[in-house]
Amino acid sequence: MPNIKNTTPLKQYREGKDYSQKPAKKIRAEIKKKAPLLTFNFQEQSRGEHWVTISTEEYTSICPFSNWPDFGRVEISYVPNKKCLELKSFKLYINAFRNIKIFHETALEVIFADFLEVVNPKKAVIKVDMNVRGNVKTVCKKYFKTSQS
């Protein structure tokens, strides 16, 4: 078997020089201005843990590294406290990411922070499940529960 050497070193990309991403706080402000998440009152009628799951297969954003579109699925499961997430506002909110340059991990942080701020659930799990691109798959998941849960 021949000994083949790659003489071209791999380029090391540096944030801020070869690619960039806005700070998460600026992304949140921009998205909330375009498409704020809305809620309605939760009317609990009996004991037990009431779980709500909302998902969309239509999440898309721009990779800050390649400038190529990223596609994925966002799923939110939560136990309401006093508020529930209104679905049309969720759809508009997710669509507001379409032209945002954001890494998958930051997208999860932004969505989670905005969701917690408006819904204030007892428990929540949010998953950002990105489609395979470049032979790599990313799934980001974050959990939350109040101290009373």
N, C-alpha and C positions, 0 to 999 in steps of 0.2 A: 504494500500500500504506500503510495507516495506521501511524503511529508509536505503538506501544503501550509504555508504560513500566510496569515493576513498581515500585510505590511502597512495597511492603513489603520491608524489608531482610531478608536471610536471617539467621536466628539462628545465632550462633556458639556451639557447645557447648563447655563446658570440663570436663576431667576432674576428678573430685572434687566438682564442683558439680552438673552435669547428668547425669553417669553415673560409675560407678566399677568398678574391677576389683581384686580382691585381688592382693597381690603374688604373683608366680609361685612363690616358695618356699613360701608358705602353701598355694597350690593343690596343689603337688606333695605336701606333707605330708598334706593332706586326702585326696587320691586314693590315695596309697600306703597309707594306713591302711585305706581301704575295700576296695581291690582291688590288692594288690601284684603286680607282674610277677614271674613265676616262670620258671626255666630248667631245662634238662636238659643233660647232658654231650653234646658233639658228638664223634662217633666217626669221625674222618677216616680213610679207608682208602687213599686214593691221592692223587697229586699233582694240582694244578690248583686253580682258584678255584671253590669251591662257593658259589653264590649262593642265598639263600633269600628268597622274596618272600611277604609276608603282607599281606592287605588286608581292609578291611571297608567296606561301603557304608553302615553304620549309625551313623556318628559323629554325635552331636548334643550341642549345648551351648546356652547362652543368651547372646545378644548383650548386653554390658554397656550399650551405648548405647540400644538400643530395648526391651530385655527380651523380644524375640521369639526363638523357637527358631531355631537355625542347624543345617543338616544338611549332611553332606559325606562324603567318602571319605578314609580314611587308608590309606596304603600304606607298608610298611617293606620295603626290600630290603637284605640285608646278607651279608657274608662272615663266617661264624662263626670265632671264635678257639678257644675251649674250650667255649663254651656256646651253646645255641639257645633261643629264646623259646618258652615253652609256650603253646599256642594258647588254651586255656580261660582262662588268666589274662589274656591279651591281650583277649579278648572282654569279660571282667568289668571290666578296666581302662578300656577305651574307653567302656563303658556308665556308668562312674562320672562321666563328664563331663556327663551328661544335664542336671543342674540347676546346673551351674557357670557363672557369668558370666565369660566369657573371650573375648578377641579371638582371631582366627584365628592371628595371628602368635605370640601367647603360647602358644596350644595346641600349635603345632609345637615351640616351645622346651621346653615341659613334657614332651611325649611323647618328644622326642629325648633330653633329659637323663635321664629315667627309664630309657629303653631302653639308653643307653650305660652307665649305672651298673650295670645287672644283667647285660647280655649281653657288654659289652666286646668288640665285634666288631673284625675287622681293617679292614673298610670298611662303610659304611652310607649309605643315602639314604632319607630319610623325606619323604613328600609328604602335605600336607593340602590336599585339593581340595574346596573348599566349593561347594555348589549356588548357582546364581544367585538373588539376592534383591535386590529393589529395582533390577533391571536391572544389577547389578554382580556379577562373579565374582571370587573370590579363590583363588589357588593359591600355597601356601607350600611351599618345598622347601629341605632342608638336607642337606649332604654331610659325610661324616667319613671319614678314613682314618688309620690309625696311621702312625707314622714308619717302621715296618718294611715297610709295604705298598708 
